[in-house]
Amino acid sequence: MNTMLLGVLMALTSAFSWAASAILIKAGMKNKSPIAANIFRLYAVSLMFAVIFAADGTFAGLSILSGKELLVAFVSAQFGFVIGDYFYLTALKLMGVSRTVPITSTYPLWAILWAFLFLGRPINIQIIAGAVLIVTAIIVVRKAEEEERINPKGFIFALLAPLSWSFAIMTMDWLTVQGMSVLALAGIRMMFAAMGVSIFLPGHLRELRTITLQEALLLTGAAVSGLLIGQYLFVYSINLVGSQIAAPVSAINPLIASSMAIFFLKEPPNRKILEGLILAVMGVILISTA
């Protein structure tokens, strides 16, 4: 299997993992705040990575990382899993999966722009056309939400999430170019994110103590699917083909997540949302085949 095909396959698999995670998160934080849910899943996945690192000796390898690499990994983790995921989880709680994911899936548009501006990656007319389709998808979904009178705060948060994620993706791309291993990068970002989100722990400790067994299982499942498997495969894909390919391909997850939300969570379908999904997927296909 050639490098490009393997990289695309890893990105697609990460999209399925993220879609499943979105469903589990939505169900798991039904009676919990987005911050409490994020603290729980980041602590859970950090513990999982710590066990993996201890078993395979990755901890010893982290000692050779430079201060600059550690700082960039820390910043990447905060934008990806503390700031970005706060916006994402809040939007999920306010609007649901099928209305949130099509908007947050625009992160490839920003990732491509940052890759062009800061990493010198090329952009052609096909990528621009795909970006136009993705922006059109946002407008279509926003119109649907106005008709349904959904909380506008949710829409704003759903727009801010991909901006934050795309910056995290760019910094992660830079780290893979420096030769940092895929497993080490995926795990250390989770641990740094857990450190960052700990600033909110005192204010949510009481809420965390009331998490039920069912909520814990759902949020742990979301951590395994989205943060352990999904993020590892996404970093692997970036390492193989770069963020300008991995990010757009992985953005196929809105179609998966919205379909799963309608089927499993019984979220009502909407024609404009389906149109927005189709436009977003078409844009992703154009960008990923450029």
FIDO-107124 format. One line per 3 residues: number of its first residue (from 1); their letters; for each residue x, y, z of C-alpha. Coordinates in steps of 0.2 Angstrom, whole numbers. Layout:
BEGIN
NUM) a) X/Y/Z; ... .
% end
This chain:
BEGIN
1) mnt) 0/0/0; 7/17/-5; 10/31/7 .
4) mll) -4/42/0; -17/28/0; -12/23/18 .
7) gvl) -13/42/24; -30/44/16; -36/28/24 .
10) mal) -30/33/41; -39/50/40; -55/41/34 .
13) tsa) -54/29/49; -51/44/61; -67/52/54 .
16) fsw) -77/37/59; -69/37/76; -73/55/79 .
19) aas) -91/53/73; -94/39/85; -86/50/99 .
22) ail) -98/64/95; -113/52/98; -106/46/114 .
25) ika) -101/63/121; -119/70/117; -126/56/127 .
28) gmk) -114/56/141; -115/74/145; -134/75/144 .
31) nks) -134/81/163; -116/87/164; -108/103/158 .
34) pia) -96/103/143; -81/108/154; -84/93/166 .
37) ani) -86/81/152; -70/87/144; -61/86/160 .
40) frl) -66/68/163; -62/62/145; -45/71/145 .
43) yav) -40/63/162; -47/46/156; -37/46/139 .
46) slm) -21/53/148; -21/38/159; -23/27/145 .
49) fav) -8/34/136; 2/34/152; -1/15/153 .
52) ifa) 4/13/134; 19/24/136; 25/15/152 .
55) adg) 23/-2/143; 32/2/127; 46/14/134 .
58) tfa) 39/30/126; 42/40/142; 61/37/140 .
61) gls) 60/44/122; 51/60/128; 67/66/137 .
64) ils) 76/70/120; 63/82/115; 68/100/114 .
67) gke) 60/114/125; 53/122/109; 45/105/103 .
70) llv) 37/103/121; 31/121/121; 23/119/103 .
73) afv) 15/103/108; 8/111/124; 1/126/114 .
76) saq) -6/113/101; -15/103/115; -23/119/122 .
79) fgf) -30/125/106; -35/108/101; -43/100/116 .
82) vig) -46/114/129; -51/129/119; -57/121/103 .
85) dyf) -66/107/112; -75/119/124; -83/128/110 .
88) ylt) -87/111/101; -95/103/117; -105/118/121 .
91) alk) -111/119/103; -116/100/104; -125/103/120 .
94) lmg) -135/118/113; -138/112/96; -136/93/95 .
97) vsr) -124/83/84; -133/84/67; -133/104/68 .
100) tvp) -116/106/76; -104/94/66; -108/101/48 .
103) its) -101/118/55; -87/112/65; -81/101/50 .
106) typ) -75/117/41; -58/116/50; -50/109/34 .
109) lwa) -53/126/26; -43/135/40; -30/121/41 .
112) ilw) -26/123/22; -25/142/24; -13/141/39 .
115) afl) -3/127/30; -1/139/15; 3/154/25 .
118) flg) 15/146/38; 21/130/31; 23/134/12 .
121) rpi) 10/121/6; 3/124/-12; -15/129/-15 .
124) niq) -23/127/-32; -40/131/-40; -48/115/-35 .
127) iia) -44/118/-17; -52/135/-18; -67/128/-26 .
130) gav) -69/115/-12; -67/129/1; -81/139/-8 .
133) liv) -92/123/-6; -88/121/12; -92/140/16 .
136) tai) -108/138/6; -113/123/17; -110/134/33 .
139) ivv) -123/147/26; -135/134/22; -134/126/39 .
142) rka) -135/143/47; -151/147/37; -159/131/44 .
145) eee) -154/135/62; -162/152/60; -178/144/54 .
148) eri) -178/132/69; -174/146/81; -159/137/88 .
151) npk) -148/147/101; -137/158/91; -123/156/104 .
154) gfi) -122/138/99; -119/143/81; -105/155/86 .
157) fal) -96/142/96; -98/130/82; -88/142/71 .
160) lap) -75/146/84; -71/127/87; -64/124/69 .
163) lsw) -53/140/70; -45/134/86; -43/116/79 .
166) sfa) -35/121/63; -22/131/73; -19/115/83 .
169) imt) -17/105/67; -5/117/59; 7/116/75 .
172) mdw) 5/97/75; 10/96/57; 25/106/61 .
175) ltv) 30/94/75; 28/79/63; 40/87/51 .
178) qgm) 53/89/66; 53/70/67; 42/67/83 .
181) svl) 35/50/83; 16/48/80; 13/39/96 .
184) ala) 23/51/107; 15/66/99; -3/60/100 .
187) gir) -1/55/119; 9/70/125; -4/82/117 .
190) mmf) -17/73/128; -7/74/143; -4/93/140 .
193) aam) -22/95/137; -27/87/153; -14/99/162 .
196) gvs) -22/114/154; -40/109/158; -36/106/176 .
199) ifl) -37/125/178; -56/122/178; -56/107/190 .
202) pgh) -59/117/207; -75/124/200; -82/107/193 .
205) lre) -75/95/206; -93/93/214; -100/90/197 .
208) lrt) -87/77/193; -91/68/209; -109/65/203 .
211) itl) -105/57/187; -115/41/186; -108/24/180 .
214) qea) -117/26/164; -110/43/160; -93/37/165 .
217) lll) -94/23/153; -101/34/139; -87/47/141 .
220) tga) -74/34/143; -80/27/126; -79/44/119 .
223) avs) -61/46/125; -56/30/117; -64/32/101 .
226) gll) -61/51/98; -45/55/108; -36/38/108 .
229) igq) -40/30/92; -46/45/82; -32/57/86 .
232) ylf) -18/44/84; -24/39/67; -26/58/62 .
235) vys) -8/61/68; -2/46/58; -11/52/43 .
238) inl) -3/70/45; 14/62/47; 11/52/30 .
241) vgs) 3/65/19; 3/82/28; -12/92/36 .
244) qia) -17/99/19; -23/81/14; -27/73/31 .
247) apv) -38/87/37; -50/88/22; -51/69/21 .
250) sai) -55/67/39; -69/81/37; -80/67/30 .
253) npl) -86/64/48; -101/76/47; -110/65/36 .
256) ias) -106/50/47; -110/59/63; -126/67/57 .
259) sma) -133/51/50; -128/42/67; -137/56/77 .
262) iff) -153/55/67; -153/36/69; -147/33/87 .
265) lke) -151/50/96; -167/52/86; -162/70/81 .
268) ppn) -175/76/68; -168/78/50; -169/94/41 .
271) rki) -168/96/22; -156/111/23; -145/102/35 .
274) leg) -144/88/23; -140/100/8; -127/108/19 .
277) lil) -119/91/22; -119/86/4; -110/103/-1 .
280) avm) -98/100/13; -94/83/8; -92/88/-10 .
283) gvi) -80/102/-5; -70/89/5; -69/78/-10 .
286) lis) -62/92/-21; -49/97/-9; -43/80/-5 .
289) ta) -41/75/-23; -32/91/-28 .
% end
